[in-house]
Structure formats: structure tokens, C-alpha cells
């Protein structure tokens, strides 16, 4: 575990020190950063597996940093915010945070979240399976079974390309997979993601879907099978099996 590097991005020196010391006592290579700029320097100098990211930072805040970090799905993100900040929690998860902690941080919970997230990332990034043979002239994803791994939080294409999912993306794909290629309404999606009815002025569902599509399409080089159904919601248009 010593090879796993965790960067704690926190401008409060005492909390940053406490989290670093605790994570080191758990066997992690934990280092600190006070800002997004210092985090970028750390990432440029060594492989980083996980970032513990405070929301309220001077200059570039945690939300903006999380948006940048999400371009690299190999890095896990645990966001930290003040207790009771429900809006912060929802926004952070929509931006791609894998987990959320509230202050005051319970160190044992931090350890548990870090270990669970690193296990998921290790499984998801462990290498793609070899492509399944396809009939001549048939696209790799045509009518093949996608696989949703509910334990590893990963979606695998019929060609064997594995895509790591955030918690919000996992909730979305799980719902769509359970619809048996029938569309899920925006109300259903809103309840599954946020435990609330859909508000027509709320674009957060589209944000999550757009990020998922972008991630999948970058991985497979083809259009993602997450389709919009006008006036209804979204559908996963290809066969998918949940394991």
C-alpha cells in the first residue's frame, strides 16, 4: 500500500496535517497541498491515485478542481465540505466526486472511503479484456452485451473496454440497465440520483448524462448507447447485463 499516493488538498494547516498523519499511519504515501496549483505540481511530479479535496479553497475552489481532475478517471476524488452543506454535496457528486465527507472529518471513515475507492479503481483500471470476436463488418458494440459491474462500479463494452464510473454515474446506469431498454423518465432519474422529484428548470440530470456520454465515447471511440427520448427521459439503447 505504500506505493499508493494520496494528496490531501486542504488550506487549513492543522486539518491537513492530521489527515496526512493518519493516512500515513494506515500505510499510504500521503502528501499535502494548500491549493489547486500545489496539487497540479504534486500530480506532475509523481503518480497520484487519490485526491482528498476540500471544497472551500482560496483561489480555485474544489468544484473547479474536481472538474479538471475528472478528465483523468484513474484518479479518485473524495470531496470534503462543512457539515449540512447538502447543495455542496450534490454539486460535488454531479461534477464527478467518487465519495463525500463532511467536517469534522472522522479519520476512520476517511480510511474506509479511501480503501474502498482504491479497490474500485484498481479493479476498473486493471486492463481491458481482449475484444470478443465479431462477425465480419459488424461494429464491436452492435447488439453485444454491455456489462455493468455493481461491485467495481464499472461499465464494460462488448469489445472489452472497461469504463470506471462515479457514484452518480453508477446510479444512473443502474437505473437505465434495469429498464430493459425502455426509457426512464426524468422523474425516475431525479429520484434515483437525488431522492427528489424532477424540476424542469434543473439541468443537473443532463449534466450527469453528458459527462457519462463523454467518458464512454472517449473510451470506446463510438457513440455511447445512452440516448435521449424526447419528452420522456433517457434510455440505455444496447443490451446490458448487471453482475
Backbone bond lengths (Angstrom), bond angles and torsions (degrees), N, CA, C in turn:
res aa  C-N    CA-C-N  psi(-1)  N-CA   C-N-CA  omega(-1)  CA-C   N-CA-C  phi
1 X - - - 1.455 - - 1.520 111.82 -
2 X 1.336 118.49 -18.52 1.460 121.80 -176.93 1.513 111.84 -61.89
3 X 1.331 118.38 -24.08 1.453 121.92 -178.33 1.527 111.62 -76.38
4 X 1.315 117.75 -14.32 1.462 121.02 -178.52 1.521 109.33 -81.37
5 X 1.336 116.44 120.61 1.457 121.04 -179.08 1.521 110.52 -100.29
6 X 1.327 115.76 127.83 1.458 122.50 175.80 1.528 108.01 -117.75
7 X 1.335 116.39 129.93 1.465 121.04 175.85 1.525 108.68 -104.63
8 X 1.323 116.46 123.25 1.462 122.47 176.66 1.528 107.98 -96.59
9 X 1.332 116.81 112.28 1.468 121.88 -179.02 1.521 107.87 -101.43
10 X 1.313 115.80 102.51 1.467 122.08 -174.21 1.523 107.81 -152.68
11 X 1.357 117.20 127.10 1.463 119.60 -177.77 1.522 112.59 -83.67
12 X 1.328 117.88 -14.48 1.467 120.79 176.30 1.531 108.53 -82.02
13 X 1.316 116.16 109.29 1.461 121.18 -169.17 1.528 112.98 -59.31
14 X 1.333 117.58 -42.09 1.466 119.74 -175.99 1.525 111.09 -67.54
15 X 1.333 117.60 -40.87 1.464 120.65 179.09 1.527 110.15 -68.78
16 X 1.314 115.92 -41.36 1.463 119.10 178.22 1.521 110.35 -59.72
17 X 1.321 116.90 -44.15 1.464 121.61 179.90 1.523 110.97 -63.51
18 X 1.347 116.61 -43.14 1.463 119.85 -178.94 1.526 111.24 -63.01
19 X 1.334 117.20 -43.42 1.461 120.10 -179.15 1.524 111.22 -67.00
20 X 1.322 116.31 -39.97 1.469 119.97 178.91 1.524 110.48 -63.26
21 X 1.318 116.31 -46.70 1.464 119.98 -178.43 1.522 111.01 -63.07
22 X 1.320 116.70 -41.51 1.463 119.17 -179.18 1.526 110.53 -66.23
23 X 1.319 117.30 -45.71 1.466 120.50 -179.56 1.519 111.26 -63.23
24 X 1.319 116.87 -36.06 1.469 119.58 176.44 1.526 111.00 -65.96
25 X 1.340 115.68 -36.42 1.468 118.82 178.58 1.525 111.51 -67.58
26 X 1.341 116.16 -20.08 1.469 121.37 177.36 1.528 111.60 -87.03
27 X 1.334 116.58 -3.64 1.456 120.04 177.85 1.512 115.53 101.93
28 X 1.339 117.73 2.58 1.455 120.59 179.45 1.532 110.75 -86.09
29 X 1.311 115.57 155.54 1.462 121.96 169.82 1.521 106.58 -88.52
30 X 1.320 117.46 88.86 1.461 122.37 -175.12 1.524 110.38 -99.96
31 X 1.329 115.86 133.12 1.462 122.29 177.87 1.522 108.24 -132.92
32 X 1.327 117.17 166.11 1.449 120.74 -174.56 1.512 113.67 -117.34
33 X 1.333 114.76 161.52 1.455 122.89 174.29 1.520 107.42 -151.38
34 X 1.339 116.70 142.75 1.460 120.63 -178.53 1.521 112.50 -96.16
35 X 1.338 116.93 -11.74 1.460 120.51 -173.68 1.524 110.20 -155.93
36 X 1.339 114.66 172.19 1.450 119.67 176.68 1.514 112.29 -62.91
37 X 1.324 116.69 -35.05 1.468 120.25 179.39 1.522 110.36 -63.87
38 X 1.337 117.09 -44.97 1.460 119.64 179.07 1.526 110.82 -66.06
39 X 1.340 117.18 -35.98 1.462 119.97 176.42 1.522 110.51 -61.15
40 X 1.332 116.94 -45.03 1.462 120.84 179.43 1.526 110.97 -58.93
41 X 1.323 116.22 -38.77 1.466 120.30 178.96 1.530 110.73 -64.89
42 X 1.332 115.94 -40.80 1.468 119.91 179.48 1.527 110.75 -65.44
43 X 1.331 116.92 -43.71 1.463 120.95 -179.60 1.521 111.02 -65.01
44 X 1.331 116.35 -35.48 1.468 120.14 179.74 1.523 112.13 -70.55
45 X 1.338 117.03 -23.27 1.464 120.22 -173.84 1.522 113.95 -95.51
46 X 1.344 117.80 -15.15 1.470 120.38 -175.90 1.534 110.16 -162.21
47 X 1.339 117.96 159.11 1.473 120.01 174.51 1.529 109.98 -68.60
48 X 1.298 116.95 131.19 1.470 122.96 179.73 1.518 108.85 -118.44
49 X 1.335 116.78 129.11 1.459 121.47 -178.06 1.527 113.00 -95.06
50 X 1.341 116.10 -30.44 1.459 119.43 -171.51 1.523 109.63 -150.00
51 X 1.339 115.99 141.46 1.459 121.83 176.49 1.517 108.72 -122.46
52 X 1.328 116.43 124.86 1.464 122.15 171.48 1.521 105.60 -95.67
53 X 1.325 117.11 113.96 1.463 121.76 -163.66 1.521 112.18 -121.36
54 X 1.330 116.37 116.95 1.460 120.79 175.34 1.528 109.38 -72.60
55 X 1.318 117.31 146.46 1.459 121.03 178.80 1.519 110.98 -76.54
56 X 1.324 117.03 -48.53 1.464 121.34 -173.77 1.522 111.10 -91.34
57 X 1.336 114.44 92.60 1.457 120.88 179.90 1.525 109.16 -119.42
58 X 1.324 118.05 150.84 1.467 119.80 175.73 1.522 110.42 -68.25
59 X 1.329 116.34 143.32 1.450 119.32 -179.15 1.518 110.99 77.15
60 X 1.312 117.20 -119.79 1.462 121.82 178.86 1.522 109.41 -73.37
61 X 1.345 117.43 120.35 1.458 119.11 -176.48 1.531 111.28 -81.16
62 X 1.334 115.23 172.95 1.454 120.40 -175.53 1.514 113.83 -63.09
63 X 1.334 117.40 -31.55 1.464 119.78 179.61 1.528 111.04 -64.31
64 X 1.328 116.09 -44.95 1.469 119.65 179.92 1.528 110.80 -65.99
65 X 1.329 115.54 -38.87 1.469 119.25 178.75 1.528 110.06 -64.77
66 X 1.343 117.18 -42.41 1.460 120.85 179.56 1.521 111.43 -61.01
67 X 1.329 116.25 -38.53 1.463 120.15 178.48 1.525 110.77 -60.94
68 X 1.331 116.55 -41.80 1.470 120.29 178.11 1.526 110.87 -67.92
69 X 1.331 115.97 -44.36 1.465 119.98 -177.41 1.517 111.82 -63.43
70 X 1.339 117.57 -31.53 1.457 120.13 -175.31 1.522 112.61 -65.60
71 X 1.356 117.00 -14.71 1.459 120.14 175.25 1.524 111.10 -66.61
72 X 1.325 116.72 -17.99 1.474 121.14 176.87 1.523 108.28 -113.97
73 X 1.348 117.82 94.88 1.473 120.06 -175.68 1.518 113.80 -67.19
74 X 1.340 118.13 -9.03 1.460 120.33 -179.99 1.526 111.97 -77.81
75 X 1.335 117.65 -14.39 1.465 121.76 179.92 1.523 109.40 -99.27
76 X 1.325 116.70 123.86 1.452 121.03 176.97 1.522 110.82 -81.45
77 X 1.326 116.56 151.09 1.469 121.64 -178.51 1.524 109.76 -128.54
78 X 1.339 115.63 119.78 1.460 121.50 169.66 1.519 107.29 -110.91
79 X 1.327 117.55 115.73 1.461 120.39 -178.94 1.522 110.24 -93.41
80 X 1.328 115.36 150.22 1.458 122.35 -177.95 1.527 108.45 -128.03
81 X 1.338 117.07 131.96 1.455 120.24 178.98 1.522 109.78 -144.77
82 X 1.331 115.61 174.93 1.461 121.05 -178.95 1.526 109.98 -69.76
83 X 1.330 116.69 147.37 1.467 121.79 -179.28 1.531 110.39 -58.30
84 X 1.336 115.26 136.24 1.458 120.63 176.30 1.508 114.74 87.26
85 X 1.349 119.21 -0.82 1.461 120.81 -179.87 1.525 109.97 -83.62
86 X 1.335 115.50 75.50 1.467 120.19 -177.03 1.521 111.17 -61.60
87 X 1.328 116.86 -40.44 1.464 120.25 -179.45 1.523 110.13 -61.64
88 X 1.332 117.15 -44.15 1.463 120.60 177.91 1.518 110.90 -58.45
89 X 1.319 116.14 -42.23 1.465 120.69 -177.67 1.528 110.66 -63.78
90 X 1.331 117.09 -46.25 1.459 121.01 -179.55 1.524 110.57 -63.36
91 X 1.336 116.81 -46.41 1.466 120.24 -179.65 1.519 110.66 -61.85
92 X 1.327 116.74 -43.15 1.456 120.06 -179.73 1.512 112.56 -60.96
93 X 1.328 117.42 -43.24 1.463 120.94 179.22 1.525 110.78 -67.34
94 X 1.325 117.06 -36.46 1.453 120.01 178.05 1.533 110.97 -65.62
95 X 1.314 116.56 -33.05 1.463 120.48 179.93 1.521 112.40 -78.13
96 X 1.334 117.35 -10.91 1.451 118.88 174.50 1.509 116.14 118.82
97 X 1.335 118.50 8.98 1.460 119.21 176.02 1.524 109.66 -62.58
98 X 1.327 116.49 141.42 1.461 120.98 -179.51 1.519 111.92 -85.29
99 X 1.318 116.93 -25.84 1.467 121.18 -178.96 1.524 108.12 -156.00
100 X 1.326 114.83 165.91 1.468 120.03 -176.79 1.518 110.11 -138.29
101 X 1.319 116.97 137.64 1.455 123.38 174.39 1.520 109.01 -125.57
102 X 1.327 116.38 149.57 1.455 120.49 176.82 1.523 109.58 -111.67
103 X 1.319 115.47 151.26 1.459 121.34 177.20 1.519 109.32 -84.87
104 X 1.338 119.19 145.70 1.470 126.25 -2.37 1.525 111.64 -70.05
105 X 1.329 115.94 136.66 1.453 121.47 -174.75 1.533 110.14 -72.21
106 X 1.326 115.98 127.67 1.460 121.74 172.95 1.529 107.36 -85.67
107 X 1.331 116.55 115.11 1.459 120.54 -171.52 1.526 113.01 -61.93
108 X 1.324 117.54 -35.03 1.467 119.06 178.79 1.522 111.03 -67.29
109 X 1.336 116.73 -33.74 1.461 120.15 176.17 1.522 110.46 -69.41
110 X 1.336 116.85 -38.91 1.458 120.92 176.01 1.527 110.31 -58.96
111 X 1.329 116.62 -46.45 1.462 121.17 178.54 1.522 111.03 -60.07
112 X 1.340 116.72 -46.11 1.462 120.57 -177.85 1.525 111.30 -64.59
113 X 1.335 117.00 -42.66 1.462 120.64 179.18 1.520 110.96 -64.12
114 X 1.332 116.47 -42.43 1.458 120.63 -179.70 1.525 111.11 -62.67
115 X 1.321 117.12 -46.47 1.465 120.44 -178.70 1.519 111.51 -65.40
116 X 1.345 117.25 -41.92 1.465 120.47 -179.66 1.528 110.84 -65.45
117 X 1.324 115.94 -42.28 1.464 119.62 -179.40 1.518 111.10 -67.55
118 X 1.308 117.69 -40.91 1.468 120.36 179.33 1.525 111.40 -65.44
119 X 1.347 117.06 -35.18 1.472 119.19 176.02 1.518 110.55 -63.80
120 X 1.337 117.22 -42.55 1.462 120.18 179.17 1.526 110.90 -64.14
121 X 1.336 116.77 -43.16 1.458 120.27 -179.46 1.517 111.34 -65.08
122 X 1.328 116.47 -39.06 1.462 120.01 179.91 1.523 110.27 -63.57
123 X 1.333 116.17 -41.65 1.459 119.95 178.62 1.515 111.24 -67.06
124 X 1.337 116.12 -42.92 1.457 120.38 -175.88 1.518 112.69 -71.22
125 X 1.327 117.55 -30.36 1.458 121.08 -175.76 1.518 112.49 -104.88
126 X 1.324 115.15 17.15 1.462 118.64 -175.84 1.502 114.95 -78.13
127 X 1.336 117.58 3.92 1.460 120.57 178.63 1.513 110.77 109.57
128 X 1.296 115.03 141.40 1.460 120.90 -178.23 1.518 111.35 -79.90
129 X 1.308 115.09 147.86 1.455 119.87 174.68 1.515 109.30 -70.85
130 X 1.346 119.07 155.73 1.447 119.95 179.44 1.514 110.63 -62.84
131 X 1.350 117.36 146.26 1.461 120.13 -177.82 1.523 112.00 -59.93
132 X 1.311 115.39 139.62 1.458 119.69 176.11 1.514 109.47 -73.31
133 X 1.333 118.70 143.21 1.459 120.35 179.20 1.515 110.27 -62.76
134 X 1.337 116.75 139.37 1.453 122.21 -179.14 1.524 109.43 -122.40
135 X 1.316 118.58 149.02 1.452 121.07 174.04 1.513 110.76 -58.44
136 X 1.317 116.88 147.97 1.455 122.07 -177.16 1.522 110.40 -56.60
137 X 1.339 115.28 130.88 1.449 121.62 176.92 1.505 114.35 81.25
138 X 1.318 119.39 -1.92 1.465 122.29 -178.71 1.515 109.73 -95.72
139 X 1.354 119.51 128.70 1.455 121.73 178.29 1.517 111.06 -58.10
140 X 1.333 115.47 150.01 1.463 120.44 -173.83 1.520 112.26 -60.16
141 X 1.367 117.20 -32.65 1.451 119.56 -175.79 1.522 113.08 -97.73
142 X 1.336 118.90 2.59 1.459 121.05 -175.97 1.523 110.96 -71.00
143 X 1.345 115.50 112.75 1.457 122.82 176.43 1.530 114.18 59.83
144 X 1.306 117.19 13.07 1.458 119.73 175.26 1.511 110.00 -84.61
145 X 1.304 116.81 162.15 1.460 120.61 179.53 1.518 110.75 -84.73
146 X 1.313 116.53 121.81 1.449 121.45 164.43 1.521 106.91 -76.87
147 X 1.337 116.21 154.96 1.460 120.42 179.47 1.520 108.92 -126.12
148 X 1.328 115.67 126.35 1.457 121.83 176.17 1.520 108.38 -105.70
149 X 1.332 116.44 115.67 1.458 121.93 179.61 1.524 108.35 -92.97
150 X 1.323 116.53 106.88 1.461 121.20 -175.33 1.523 112.77 -73.12
151 X 1.328 116.98 -19.01 1.465 120.24 179.05 1.516 111.52 -86.28
152 X 1.317 116.24 -44.43 1.469 120.88 -177.01 1.524 112.70 -88.35
153 X 1.351 117.98 -5.33 1.459 122.70 -176.55 1.523 109.58 54.73
154 X 1.308 116.16 59.69 1.463 120.57 -177.78 1.517 110.13 -142.82
155 X 1.321 115.72 146.67 1.457 123.74 177.44 1.521 107.52 -117.31
156 X 1.330 116.69 125.59 1.459 121.39 -177.48 1.519 109.87 -115.00
157 X 1.329 116.02 130.13 1.459 121.29 -179.85 1.524 110.44 -76.35
158 X 1.332 117.75 165.36 1.469 119.88 176.89 1.524 113.22 -59.20
159 X 1.336 117.17 -24.34 1.468 120.51 178.55 1.520 112.62 -84.41
160 X 1.353 116.95 -0.83 1.456 120.20 176.99 1.511 115.17 93.47
161 X 1.333 118.10 9.35 1.463 120.86 178.26 1.525 109.04 -82.31
162 X 1.313 115.89 122.36 1.469 122.09 -174.73 1.523 110.40 -100.91
163 X 1.328 116.52 129.75 1.460 122.36 -177.50 1.519 109.14 -119.88
164 X 1.323 116.75 121.45 1.461 121.62 178.11 1.521 109.96 -74.72
165 X 1.331 117.12 137.74 1.457 122.28 -177.55 1.523 111.30 -112.88
166 X 1.326 115.75 147.09 1.460 120.35 170.56 1.527 108.26 -79.47
167 X 1.314 116.55 172.62 1.466 119.67 -179.14 1.526 111.32 -61.57
168 X 1.329 117.86 -40.36 1.460 120.88 -179.68 1.518 110.76 -67.93
169 X 1.327 117.15 -41.92 1.467 120.78 177.92 1.524 110.91 -64.71
170 X 1.336 116.30 -37.78 1.456 120.46 178.97 1.530 110.52 -63.22
171 X 1.316 117.61 -42.90 1.461 120.90 177.86 1.525 110.77 -61.09
172 X 1.327 116.21 -42.35 1.457 120.51 -178.73 1.528 111.22 -64.78
173 X 1.332 117.15 -50.24 1.458 120.06 -177.42 1.534 110.88 -66.26
174 X 1.330 116.70 -36.47 1.473 119.49 177.64 1.527 111.05 -60.27
175 X 1.324 116.02 -43.14 1.464 119.94 178.35 1.522 110.69 -63.29
176 X 1.331 117.09 -48.91 1.460 120.76 -177.55 1.534 110.99 -64.65
177 X 1.338 116.46 -38.12 1.464 119.62 179.01 1.526 111.02 -63.63
178 X 1.317 117.13 -34.92 1.457 121.20 -179.39 1.510 114.16 -75.20
179 X 1.349 116.60 -6.76 1.465 120.47 -178.48 1.523 112.79 -87.82
180 X 1.343 116.91 -2.51 1.481 121.15 178.31 1.530 111.30 53.79
181 X 1.333 115.68 48.43 1.464 123.77 175.79 1.528 112.69 67.45
182 X 1.325 116.03 20.62 1.456 121.75 171.33 1.531 107.46 -105.27
183 X 1.335 118.24 146.01 1.460 119.57 -176.14 1.526 113.21 -66.72
184 X 1.317 115.07 143.49 1.463 121.91 170.86 1.516 107.81 -95.13
185 X 1.314 116.55 136.03 1.458 119.91 -179.75 1.523 110.20 -73.85
186 X 1.317 115.39 161.97 1.466 119.48 177.33 1.524 110.76 -63.79
187 X 1.322 117.43 -32.65 1.462 119.90 175.62 1.533 110.46 -62.29
188 X 1.333 116.38 -46.31 1.467 119.99 178.85 1.522 111.21 -60.17
189 X 1.325 115.86 -43.21 1.464 120.05 -178.43 1.523 110.76 -66.50
190 X 1.330 116.79 -42.48 1.457 120.54 -179.08 1.528 111.38 -63.25
191 X 1.330 116.50 -41.25 1.466 120.03 177.83 1.525 110.70 -65.23
192 X 1.350 116.78 -41.84 1.462 120.32 -179.26 1.525 112.10 -65.78
193 X 1.329 116.73 -38.31 1.467 119.79 -175.89 1.525 112.98 -86.13
194 X 1.333 116.00 -40.85 1.470 119.62 -169.79 1.526 114.33 -123.95
195 X 1.341 116.79 -1.75 1.465 121.02 -178.56 1.525 111.44 59.54
196 X 1.334 116.88 40.71 1.466 121.53 176.97 1.522 109.54 -151.34
197 X 1.335 116.69 157.99 1.453 121.66 177.25 1.517 110.10 -67.93
198 X 1.316 115.55 155.23 1.459 120.67 -177.71 1.512 111.47 -74.99
199 X 1.313 116.60 135.20 1.464 124.07 174.56 1.525 107.49 -106.04
200 X 1.339 119.26 121.10 1.468 121.14 -177.74 1.526 114.10 -56.37
201 X 1.329 117.25 -22.28 1.465 119.93 179.02 1.530 112.55 -85.64
202 X 1.312 116.41 -6.50 1.471 121.51 -176.91 1.527 109.58 -91.95
203 X 1.325 117.36 120.52 1.464 122.24 -178.19 1.528 112.17 -101.24
204 X 1.322 117.44 12.60 1.462 119.69 -174.22 1.529 111.98 -65.35
205 X 1.335 118.24 -34.43 1.468 120.58 178.38 1.513 109.95 -61.56
206 X 1.332 116.86 -44.79 1.459 120.59 179.71 1.528 111.50 -62.88
207 X 1.334 115.77 -33.07 1.466 119.53 178.11 1.520 110.88 -65.12
208 X 1.334 116.53 -45.13 1.466 120.60 179.64 1.530 110.20 -64.64
209 X 1.325 117.01 -44.81 1.467 120.60 179.83 1.521 110.58 -62.92
210 X 1.332 116.52 -43.96 1.460 119.77 -179.60 1.517 112.39 -61.58
211 X 1.334 116.42 -41.16 1.467 119.70 178.90 1.526 111.01 -66.17
212 X 1.337 116.39 -40.14 1.462 120.04 178.60 1.520 110.93 -64.02
213 X 1.323 116.62 -46.78 1.468 119.77 178.31 1.525 111.36 -57.39
214 X 1.312 115.82 -47.31 1.466 120.93 -178.65 1.528 110.48 -59.16
215 X 1.319 117.01 -44.51 1.463 121.26 -179.11 1.535 111.17 -63.73
216 X 1.341 116.16 -46.88 1.467 120.16 -177.93 1.524 110.86 -66.48
217 X 1.325 116.89 -44.03 1.459 120.06 -178.09 1.518 111.99 -65.91
218 X 1.330 117.38 -36.23 1.466 120.20 175.59 1.525 110.67 -63.79
219 X 1.344 116.39 -34.67 1.459 120.10 -176.98 1.525 112.32 -77.29
220 X 1.341 117.70 -41.36 1.459 119.99 -172.37 1.525 113.78 -100.23
221 X 1.343 116.85 -13.17 1.458 119.60 179.90 1.510 114.28 71.98
222 X 1.318 117.27 18.91 1.463 122.82 179.65 1.526 109.14 -140.85
223 X 1.331 114.93 172.10 1.461 119.93 177.82 1.524 110.32 -66.33
224 X 1.305 116.51 133.65 1.467 121.08 179.02 1.526 109.90 -71.48
225 X 1.344 117.32 145.34 1.474 120.43 -178.08 1.524 113.18 -82.08
226 X 1.314 117.77 29.33 1.462 121.69 175.90 1.520 106.69 -104.50
227 X 1.328 116.03 106.15 1.460 121.92 -170.93 1.521 111.38 -110.95
228 X 1.333 115.31 145.31 1.453 121.30 173.97 1.521 109.63 -82.89
229 X 1.312 116.82 136.59 1.466 122.86 175.57 1.522 106.92 -113.79
230 X 1.317 116.69 109.99 1.462 121.75 -173.17 1.525 112.01 -55.04
231 X 1.315 114.78 129.45 1.451 120.63 176.91 1.511 115.06 77.26
232 X 1.358 116.68 -0.33 1.467 119.75 -178.41 1.523 110.67 -122.70
233 X 1.331 117.11 -70.15 1.460 120.82 -176.70 1.513 110.19 171.67
234 X 1.339 116.60 -121.97 1.463 121.02 -176.71 1.522 109.93 -137.64
235 X 1.343 114.68 156.55 1.458 120.75 178.84 1.522 108.85 -139.21
236 X 1.337 116.08 144.93 1.465 121.51 169.70 1.521 104.70 -90.82
237 X 1.344 116.67 107.39 1.454 121.32 -165.46 1.534 114.39 -83.36
238 X 1.324 118.08 -6.00 1.463 121.10 179.93 1.526 109.59 -109.57
239 X 1.333 117.28 157.11 1.476 119.72 176.18 1.527 110.79 -61.31
240 X 1.327 116.40 135.73 1.468 120.41 179.64 1.525 108.54 -138.57
241 X 1.310 114.59 136.98 1.469 121.68 179.65 1.528 109.15 -115.09
242 X 1.321 116.62 130.82 1.466 121.59 -179.79 1.522 108.95 -96.32
243 X 1.337 115.59 130.30 1.467 119.68 178.70 1.516 109.49 -121.58
